Amino acid sequence: MEDLASFVVDLALRRGCAYAEARVQSDFGDTAMVKNGNLEVVAYVRMLGLGVRVIKSGALGFASTNRLDRRSLSRLVESAVSMASASSSTLKKPVSLAPMKTENREWTVNEKKKTRSVSHEERLGVLQDVEKALSEPEVGVRLPGRMLVLTNWETDKIYLNSEGSRVRSLVPRISFYYMLTALEGSRGTAQRFNQFGGSGGWELVESWSLPESVSEEARILGRVLREAKAPPRGEIDVVLGSEVVGIVCHESCGHPSEADRILGREAAQAGESFMKPEMIGTRLGSDAVTIVDDPTLQGSYGHYLYDDEGVRASRRELMKSGVLNTFLHNRETAAELGVESNGAARAMGYSLEPIIRMANTFMLPGDHSLDELLQDVSNGVYIKSFMEWNIDDRRFNQRYVGLEAYAIKRGKLGEMVKNPTIELTTTGLFNSVDAVSKNLAFSAAMCGKGDPEQDAPVWTGGPEIRLRKVRLGGLTR
């Protein structure tokens, strides 16, 4: 396949392009879904094709195909060149790419136990084991809605560009997603969704202890319905668990740090950003808050070593000690803002253009224990997990509704509270943080962005954090 990518790049240069790149991508995977005890979906996916991107007359053109004979690839190049030529007259200024180091690399995520070697019976057995663990006698609550999904896929890419870079990668990923709906008489319903995910083989599934983990979440749903009381209201101290911190970092720091949002490209597709280019160096939070995006974490769901422009990945400190430090860049936005690309361009299929994406976005831990965070709270709430969240298009005004949550009385956890809600601005939230625990944990997720939408595998995470004097709302009962 590498010779086809080379053929496409060379042909684009002969057609007068100033720059060309080709990406051959093969995706192979399968999904099994059990819903309310019934096997409803077994799906197999195989995609293979080539995407080409060119710069001609100062404009970008992108085209893709799954027909890999040379005649079809020649037409593909013509399509990309025509697209660039047609759009050049509408540009306010020509597209340029930030310089990058030429790379010639191959990298692979190793599987200790290859998922393809695991029988379908064993894979389905995992879902059946989880289903058995969710019976009402086991978890003490009725679960009329249960959806369990196990997915694995393997991505093989070859990337070439006209500057001499060549990167090949092979990445297997696997995930388990579940959604549970609990019903408890007149007390109504409660719902829990969560995802496990990582890059690697079947050993990841074996390490997750899924029947135990999911059944424990079901028991918590039952407790929420039976035991939870109305939360306190008004200005109080709030401790957020790592799951909540993770979604906060992803939505309130990661998304608004995407340079394509900041420069306006994403406005009609996924929203805008309250951040502006001139805000680098602006304080957005307390000294306790440092948020990074790091694709190099081994075993993570969002792991990669080179992005889809051939740029080497690295840890990006988005917010450093409360100060906005950098944005997420591809080569185009980096050139526009006069910086180097930090390797944030990702494409989820051969037919999709690389766009700026997060990988693993999380808050760095501090030096406190959870008990120490609680000890200094006389009247507050600990929100361990969330039920829902909402945020505006600019990623500035937001709302988080807790699921598993407890009152804090004189430094100790007390009774469960029902759906405590915090509503505040991004800067209000981050400036309220006065202490951060040393307990770093992650959750897997699929992050949606783009048009057509691309769902990218990511980790969200962080330690527990303490917020001082935030306004709390919630259900009354």
Phi, psi and omega in degrees: 000335181297325180294329177289320176297317178296319178301316182294314180298313180298319181295320179298320178295321178294336177274010173091013179286142177282339182204148176209148174216150179227141179228115173265125185227131176242127176239129179228130180195175176212156181225139173233135180231129173249125182236119180052041176086355182251135175287110186256331184221130163228111186235142177238136184232133172222120179232135179216128179188185184226135174245140179234140176230135184226159167243121179221131181056034177079008182235154178270142170227139181228140175209159182213162178202155171252012174257111192254023170277159188292329177296316179294322179292328176296317177296326178299313179299317179300322180295316179295318179295317179297320179298314179297315181297320182293326184271350185297327183288342182265354183282139175285327176209153183292151177285137173226158181244136177296145178301149176221157176286132177293131184238144171223092190222154168230136178216151186218142169268121183278145174253120175293325175226107187298128181298325181295340179276351181274128183294156177297327179297320180291322179295313178295331178298328177297314179295321179295323178295320177295317180301317179297321182291347182261011178295151184302319177298329182285318189254349176076018178208149178281134180238083182289342177237118181221119177234125182235127185228125177244124185227137170224147174207158184231129182243123178244121183233145168234124181239131175227146170224169186285355177270359176103003180278144177216121179227130175237138182219152175223115187230113170270138176229153179216146181212157174228125180238142176219152172225127181238137173240120181257145180231129182225081175051228182284354181277356173089207185237160172217147185231145179225130172232147182198163182217138168254143178192152178192172174260126184151202184249201184298340178301333178295314179300318181295334182276345186278345181048057190298314180303318180291316183295314184288320180294326177296321176296324177296318178299322179295321176302316178299318179295319178303315182291322185274324194251333192294136179252169177298137181284160173295159180237166179095193181279114178220174174274142182229133173254127180256136175285168186298327179298317180290318178301322181297314180291327176297312181297318180296310187279323189261347178235312183296305182298313180291347177274356179288119189295333178292326172296312184299323181272000171100353184294326186270001189304318183273355186250314185222004178112179182252194179219140174287345180281148177233155182308323184282359183274355175304129184094358180274138177282126178243347183206183180282169179300338184284350189257112170232122184240130182237160169235120190225101178283352186275358181297118180298135177082355183285160181290327181262024188288134165201155180254338174223141179276185185272020164241010179079013181270134181295134181283155178203166175289132178249120176274098184288315177232125185240114183050042176086357184251133178298122191250319181200165174254168171273127189233148157255186185290329181290310180292327177297318178297318182295326182260005173071035178230180175270149173295139175254024168072044183253013180273124180223142174235135185267004177190162182299332185271005185243140180286141174297131176229168184287126182224151167286166175237281177230106188249125186201161176271137178289144181288162175253219185232016180260155167273164176299320180301322180292325176296320182287325187302329185264020178244118180274324179214111184195195181220139173254115179258103185278320181221165183245153176264321179203165175212155176219146178209148183282172185297333180272357179064041183239318178257129188215165183214131179233131181247123183284154174248284173276113185211151186223146171290147173247121179235119178050045173084005182235149176287136180241224185289157174292145175240152189267113170046054175299143187232129172247136180228115182196174180275165177301310181292326177297319179294307185293330177283344179278349184284121178244348180204147185227136181279173179263008185264098182267127179219157185231155170233148177269155178199164170249121184263124181264140178192154173097168176215104005293150185295140174242123177264113184257136176288133182217163164251142167243154181177187179156186174266180168285147178227156179246128176253134179261132170052061172251154182277128183246136172236191179156180181287149174251141181204000000 
